[in-house]
């Protein structure tokens, strides 16, 4: 296949050679697990060209060198912010939240009470801009009521995108992204924040711990396992070996009887035997 001249412009868009695309694709897969197919070539160029021009980088080989020589990993952070998609809204895939509040949470709470424990551990992996963890916290507060403060609860919410995490910590959302929530939750846990904006109240925000974390880390740093892990609409970007390796790590950090929630457009595959299939996009770890 003929290589494209690296610094040539085509239709106003910077050109990328096959070799340059391959090197960047391999780097992105290795560091972030994201599998960029050939169909994503123009998307990659479109999202990077403004940054490259601001950096006075004439071609994608120069950009690759720029990434390779950055010891702070700030450049890699910029890259993943540009290529990752953080489209979400409150109560997305509502049946997951219904199952959480009606089945999973009561089951886990009762199990912990029998074991005389009050450490409720939930991880939102790939939390994006925070809608998912905040929704879960509201449902936890509703279920536990005045007893919530007696629990070591809260939620760990991680993402690889600093941009998404900054937005999540701020906790301010356009009204249309909040409207999928029941009115009772909107009135109780939000406050007006400006024209067509609503803010999560501080009582909820304090219970979310937002951290930058790369799911491609081969070992997880957690001291204890979780009763529930939410990793929804994240693994859709990974190839099968990457998904399987990640699910193995999730399984190691899921308590017996704990739950794994994935996106409705995702599946663990029929060959997966670590978790028990409950319903679409919902799995449970065996008790033993």
C-alpha positions in Angstrom: 0.0 0.0 0.0 1.3 3.4 -0.9 2.2 5.7 2.0 0.8 9.1 2.3 3.2 12.0 2.4 3.2 12.9 6.1 2.9 16.7 6.1 0.6 16.8 3.1 -2.9 18.4 3.6 -5.9 16.6 2.1 -9.2 18.5 2.0 -8.1 20.8 4.9 -7.2 17.8 7.1 -3.7 16.8 8.0 -2.6 13.6 6.3 -1.3 10.6 8.3 0.8 7.8 6.8 0.0 4.1 7.3 3.2 3.8 9.4 2.3 6.8 11.6 -1.3 5.6 12.1 0.0 2.2 13.0 2.5 3.6 15.6 -0.1 5.8 17.2 -2.7 3.0 17.2 -0.3 0.6 18.9 0.6 3.2 21.5 -3.0 4.0 22.3 -3.8 0.3 22.6 -0.9 -0.4 24.8 -1.4 2.5 27.2 -5.2 2.8 27.2 -6.6 -0.5 25.8 -8.6 1.5 23.2 -8.7 -0.4 19.9 -8.6 2.0 17.0 -9.7 0.3 13.8 -8.8 1.6 10.3 -12.3 3.2 10.2 -11.2 5.5 13.1 -8.2 6.9 11.2 -10.0 10.1 10.1 -11.5 10.5 13.6 -8.0 10.4 15.1 -6.6 12.9 12.6 -9.6 15.2 13.1 -9.3 15.3 16.9 -5.5 15.7 17.0 -4.7 18.2 14.2 -5.7 21.4 16.2 -3.5 20.3 19.1 -0.6 19.5 16.7 -0.9 22.9 15.1 -0.9 24.6 18.5 2.3 22.7 19.3 3.8 23.6 15.9 4.2 19.9 15.0 4.2 19.4 11.2 3.3 15.7 11.1 2.3 12.7 13.1 5.8 11.4 13.4 6.8 14.6 15.2 3.7 14.1 17.4 4.7 10.6 18.3 8.1 11.8 19.3 6.5 14.5 21.4 4.5 11.8 23.2 7.5 9.5 23.7 9.7 12.2 25.2 7.2 13.6 27.7 8.1 12.1 31.1 5.2 13.8 32.9 2.6 11.9 30.9 0.7 15.1 30.5 0.8 14.7 26.7 -0.7 11.3 27.0 -3.4 12.8 29.2 -4.2 15.3 26.5 -4.3 12.5 23.9 -6.8 10.3 25.8 -9.0 13.4 26.6 -9.2 14.0 22.8 -9.9 10.5 21.7 -12.2 9.4 24.4 -15.9 9.9 24.3 -17.7 11.2 27.4 -21.3 11.3 26.3 -23.6 10.3 29.1 -26.6 11.6 31.1 -28.3 10.8 34.4 -30.2 7.5 34.6 -28.7 6.2 31.4 -29.7 2.5 31.0 -32.4 3.0 33.7 -33.0 -0.7 34.3 -29.5 -1.0 35.8 -30.4 1.6 38.4 -33.8 -0.1 39.1 -32.0 -3.4 39.7 -29.4 -1.7 41.9 -32.0 0.0 44.1 -34.5 -2.9 44.2 -32.3 -6.0 44.2 -28.5 -5.6 44.3 -28.3 -3.0 47.1 -30.8 -4.6 49.4 -29.1 -8.0 48.9 -25.7 -6.6 49.7 -26.9 -4.6 52.7 -28.5 -7.6 54.2 -25.4 -9.7 53.7 -23.2 -7.1 55.3 -25.6 -6.8 58.3 -25.5 -10.6 58.8 -21.7 -10.4 58.7 -21.8 -7.4 61.1 -20.1 -5.2 58.6 -20.9 -1.7 57.4 -18.4 -1.2 54.7 -20.3 -0.8 51.4 -17.7 -0.7 48.6 -18.8 0.3 45.1 -16.5 1.2 42.2 -17.6 3.1 39.1 -14.8 2.3 36.6 -14.9 4.7 33.7 -17.1 7.2 35.5 -16.9 9.8 32.8 -18.4 13.2 33.9 -20.0 11.8 37.1 -23.6 11.1 36.3 -23.4 7.4 37.1 -21.8 7.6 40.6 -23.9 10.6 41.6 -27.1 8.6 40.7 -25.9 5.6 42.7 -25.2 7.8 45.7 -28.7 9.3 45.6 -30.2 5.8 45.4 -28.1 4.7 48.3 -29.1 7.6 50.4 -32.7 7.0 49.6 -32.5 3.3 50.5 -30.5 3.8 53.8 -32.2 7.0 54.8 -31.1 8.4 58.2 -28.9 5.2 58.6 -26.6 6.2 55.7 -24.2 8.1 58.0 -23.7 4.9 60.0 -22.2 3.2 57.0 -18.7 3.4 55.6 -20.2 4.0 52.2 -19.5 6.5 49.4 -18.3 5.6 45.9 -15.0 5.3 44.2 -15.3 6.8 40.7 -12.3 6.6 38.3 -11.6 7.6 34.8 -8.6 8.1 32.6 -9.7 11.5 31.4 -8.6 14.5 33.5 -11.1 16.6 31.6 -14.0 14.3 32.5 -12.9 14.1 36.2 -12.7 17.9 36.5 -16.3 18.1 35.2 -17.4 15.3 37.6 -15.9 17.0 40.6 -17.7 20.2 39.7 -21.0 18.4 39.6 -22.9 21.0 37.5 -24.9 19.7 34.6 -27.2 21.1 31.9 -30.9 20.6 32.8 -31.6 18.3 29.9 -29.0 15.8 31.2 -30.7 15.7 34.6 -34.3 15.4 33.4 -34.2 11.6 33.0 -34.1 11.3 36.8 -37.3 11.0 38.8 -38.6 14.4 39.9 -38.3 13.5 43.6 -34.5 12.9 43.2 -34.1 16.1 41.1 -35.8 18.2 43.8 -34.0 16.6 46.7 -30.4 16.3 45.4 -30.0 19.2 43.0 -30.0 23.0 43.2 -30.3 25.6 40.5 -26.8 26.6 39.2 -27.6 29.2 36.5 -29.5 29.3 33.2 -30.5 25.8 32.3 -28.0 24.2 34.7 -28.4 22.2 37.9 -25.8 21.3 40.5 -25.5 18.2 42.6 -25.8 19.2 46.3 -22.7 19.1 48.5 -24.1 16.3 50.6 -23.9 14.0 47.6 -20.7 15.4 46.1 -18.8 14.7 49.4 -19.5 11.0 49.1 -17.9 10.6 45.7 -14.1 10.0 45.5 -12.9 10.8 42.0 -9.5 9.6 40.9 -7.6 9.2 37.7 -7.0 5.5 37.0 -5.9 3.6 33.9 -7.8 0.3 33.6 -4.8 -1.1 31.7 -2.8 -1.3 34.9 -1.9 -5.0 35.2 -2.5 -4.9 38.9 -5.1 -3.0 40.9 -4.0 -1.1 44.1 -7.1 -1.7 46.2 -6.8 -3.3 49.6 -10.3 -4.8 49.7 -12.7 -6.1 47.0 -15.9 -4.4 46.0 -19.5 -5.6 46.3 -20.4 -3.9 43.0 -18.4 -2.8 40.0 -19.9 -0.6 37.3 -17.9 -0.6 34.1 -20.6 0.4 31.5 -19.9 1.4 27.9 -16.1 1.3 28.5 -15.1 -2.1 27.2 -16.8 -1.5 23.9 -13.6 0.3 22.9 -11.4 -2.8 23.8 -10.6 -5.9 21.8 -11.4 -9.3 23.1 -8.1 -10.1 24.8 -8.1 -6.7 26.5 -11.7 -7.3 27.7 -10.9 -10.7 29.0 -7.8 -9.6 31.0 -9.8 -6.7 32.5 -12.7 -8.9 33.5 -10.2 -11.3 35.2 -8.9 -8.3 37.3 -12.4 -7.2 38.1 -13.3 -10.7 39.3 -10.3 -10.7 41.6 -11.6 -7.6 43.2 -15.3 -8.6 43.4 -16.5 -10.0 46.7 -18.3 -13.4 46.6 -21.9 -12.7 45.6 -20.9 -9.3 44.2 -22.1 -7.8 41.0 -20.6 -6.5 37.7 -22.6 -4.1 35.6 -21.5 -3.5 32.0 -23.1 -1.5 29.1 -26.1 -2.9 27.2 -24.1 -2.8 24.0 -21.4 -5.0 25.6 -21.1 -8.7 26.4 -18.6 -10.8 28.3 -19.2 -13.6 25.8 -20.4 -17.1 26.2 -17.0 -18.5 27.0 -16.7 -16.3 30.1 -17.1 -18.5 33.2 -15.9 -16.3 36.0 -19.2 -14.5 36.6 -22.7 -15.9 36.5 -24.9 -14.3 33.9 -28.1 -12.8 35.5 -29.6 -10.7 32.7 -28.3 -8.6 29.8 -25.2 -6.6 30.9 -25.4 -7.9 34.5 -23.3 -10.5 36.1 -22.7 -11.9 39.6 -19.7 -13.6 41.2 -20.4 -16.9 42.9 -20.5 -17.2 46.6 -17.5 -19.6 46.8 
